Amino acid sequence: MNVLAGDISKLVLKRTVRADLGEVSLDSEMLQVLMELDGAKNLGQVSRALNMSLKQLRFVLNKLFKLNLCEAARDAIPTLDRDFFNYLSAELSRAMGPIADVVIEDEISDMGEDQSKFPAHRAAELVDMLARQILREERKVAFQQAMVKKLREIKT
């Protein structure tokens, strides 16, 4: 799973303590970002605190992840509940028929996620990817409109 995929502004990360790390070299940006990762602030807040764009923050975080110096604060990442997936399945079934559940499973897998722990901040991305697979334009629009209402209810 790539935690830095999609919109990262709501993501919460924390520093990782590893005994087997050995010697590492950090530049000033990496050190600043690492000091801000407290497991409580989301990356939007970290970005503002450091006066750094999300694009630049993502670049620095990729380096920190490769060094295993940070990880997602799992307790702090809201996930989608069963109710969301039931609604998603019903709406996609209206648009494309009984194959909807298979398409949803495939798309979640392609995103590198697990349905039981699907991060809420990637819900819009999932809906967009599913909508692209609906061939009839009027059904695609109906699906997108129904899902926009549901997406507004999600707490990220």
N, C-alpha and C positions, 0 to 999 in steps of 0.2 A: 504494500500500500504506500502510495506517495502522499504523505500528509501535506506537502507543499503544492499540491495540484489545486487548480481552481482559485476561488476567492479565499485568501489566507487571513483577511483582516479580523475575523472572529475566532481564529485558531488560538489556542493557549498552549504555550510550550514551557518546559522547565529544563533547568540544567541537569545533566547526568553526572553522577560521581562514579568513576571507574578506577579501581585499584590497579588494573593492568595497563593503564594508558601509556605510561612511559613519558618521554619528553615530547612535547608538541610546541609548535611555534604559532602564536596568534598575532595577527596584525591588530592595529588599534580599533578598527571597525568591529572585528570579530569579538574582541574583548568587551567593547561597549555593549554590543548586542547580548553577549553572554551574561553580562551583569544585569541586564533588564529582564531576562527570562526567569520569572519567579513562580511560574505555575498558576498565577492569578490574573495577570494582565493579558488581554488578547493582543495579537500582533498589530492591530490598528492602533492601540494605545502605545505599544512599544515604538512603532513607526513615528508617531507624533512626539513622543518623549525624546527620541533621538534626532528628530527633524530629518528623517530619512524616508525616501519613497518606498512603497511596498515592493517595487521591482528590485531596488537595491537591497532591501531587507531580505527578500527571497534569495538573492545571490549569496549574501553572507550566511544565511541559515543553511543553504546547501553545503557550504564548506564546513559548518559546525556539525551538521548531520554526518558528513563523511568521516569526521574525526570522532563520532559518537559522543559529542559533548552536550547534546540536547535531545529531547524527545517530547512527544505530545503528552500533555497532561491529560490522560484519558478521562479522569473524573470530570474535567472541565469542558470536554467536547460534547455538546448536545447531540443526541442521535435521533433518528426518525423512529417513530413507534409503529406498531402493527396497524393501527388505524390509518396512518398515512399510506402504507403499502396496500391496504385493502381498497382505499379510495383510488389510488393510482391504478391498480389492477382493473377496477370497475370502469374507470374512465378510458383506459387504453383498450379494454375489451370492446367498448362501444365504438371505438375508432378503427380497430383492426381485427376484431374477432377473438376466437379462443386461443390464438397463439400469443396473446398479450403477456401472459405470465412467463413464458419462455423468453420473450424479447426483453422483459424487465430483468430476469436473472442473467441473461447474456450481457446486457449493458452494465449491470452492477459489477459483474466479473471483469469486463473490459476496463472498467474504471479502477480496478484493483481493490475493490471494497467487498465487504460482507454485509448482506442485508440486515443481519441481526445487530450490527454495529455501524450502520451507515451514518456518516456524519451529516447533521442537519445543514451545515453550511454548503454542502454539495448538492442539495435537493434540486435547486434551480438548474444546475448543470445536468443532472439526471433527466429532468423533465424535458430540457432542450434536446438532449440526445435522443430521447424516445420520440419526440415530436418529429424529428427529422426522418424517422422511419415510417411515418404515416403518409401514404401515397396520395390519398384524396384530400385536396386542399380544404374543403369545407369541414371534413372530419378533423383535420389537423388543427384548424382554428378553434373548433368547439373544444377539443382536448386542451389546447393551450389556455383558453379562457377559463375552463373549469379548474385547471391546475393552478393558475395564477391566484385564484381565490383561496385555494388550499395552502399554497405557499405563504400567503400573508399570515396564516395562523401559526406558522412554525416559529418557535423561539430559537434563535441562533446566538 
